[in-house]
Amino acid sequence: MADRESRPRYIISVAASIIGIEAHTLRYYERLGLVQPGRSSGNIRLYSEEDIHRLRYVKALMSDCGVNLAGVEVALRLMQRMREMQDQMEEMERKLMEIAEDTMEDDVNDSVDDAEWKEV
């Protein structure tokens, strides 16, 4: 699903229509670094579903919440950092589970060895 979401597919006019903003606004957002659309072999901007979601969020922050562009940039950086931290936490949880499983397996093996020793 992630590949599908990140695959560039919409030209600028279609993306602008989907989001409900003007194409020149999308070009401006790109210059500010709020979005980095893909490019076709002919250098045409192509926006992915991820880009569309991000731009809808930008639009909502600005129009619904009254956040200026500087605030939008801060919010986007914070969201990115939160995603990175979430990924790190999930990786740490995975490693902890592996360690716990290995420790439990070692404890079971030690108990079995102890039980066999006592039976002899």
N, C-alpha and C positions, 0 to 999 in steps of 0.2 A: 504494500500500500504506500510506503514511503516513496518508492520510486515513481509511482503514479502521481503522487502529490508534488514531487519536485521536478517532474518532467516539464520543460518549457513548452507551452502550447498556444497561448493567446497573444495575438498581435496587440499593439498598444491601443488601438481604437476599441477592440473588443474588451480588453481588460478595463479600460476607462469606463465603458458602458456598464460592465458588470458591477464595478465599484460605485459608479455614480459620480465620477469626477471627470475633469477634462484631461485630454491627452497631455497637454502642456504641463499640467500639475504632476503627472506621472514622471515626465522628464525632469522636472524640478526635484521631485523626491529622489530620483536616481542621482542627480548631481549632489544632493545632500548626503547620499549614502544610506537612505532609509530602505532602499530596495535595490537589488542588483539583478535585473532580468537577464535571462540568457540571450544569446544572439544566434541568429541563423547564419548560414554560410554567406548570405548576402548582407549581413550586419543589421538585420531587422530585429528589434527588441521582441522577445518572446517571454511572456509571463507565465509562471506555473501556478498551480492551485495554492501552494505555500505562499507565493508572492501575493496572490489575491487575498488570502486570509490576513496576511500581514498588513496589506494596504487598507483592508476594511477596518482593522484594528486602529490604524493610524487615523483614518477618517472619523471613527467613533470617538477616539480620544479628543480630536480637535473640535468636532462639531457638537457632540453630545456632552462632553466634559469640560470644554473650554480650555483644553491644554494647548499651549503654543508649541511650535516645532522643537524648541530646545527641550521642553518637557517630554515630548514624544520620543526624542532621541534618548533621554535618560530612562524613560519607561522601557523602551526596547532593549537597551543595554542591560537593565535589571532583569528583564524577562529572560534574556539570553543567559545571563549568569545563573539565574535560578534553574534553567534547563540543564546547564552544565553541572551544577551542584546535585541536581536530582539524578543525573546519569552517574555521577561519582558515588552517591549514596547507594544506588542500585548495584553498582559494581562491588562496593564494600560489603553489602548484604550478601551478594552471591559468594564472595570469598569467605565470609564468616560462616555461611551455611556449609561450604565445602570443608572448612576447618572443623566445624562441629560434627559433621558426618564422619570425617576421618578420625576424630577423637573418640566418637562413640564406637566406631568400628574397632579401634584399638582397645577400648575399655572392654568391649564384648569379647574380643580375642583373649585379652588378659584374664578375664573371668573364666573363660572356657579352659584356658591353660591351667589356671589355678584349680579348677574343679577336677581336671584330669589328673593333676599331680596328687590331689588329696585322695583320689580313688585308688591310686596304686599302692 
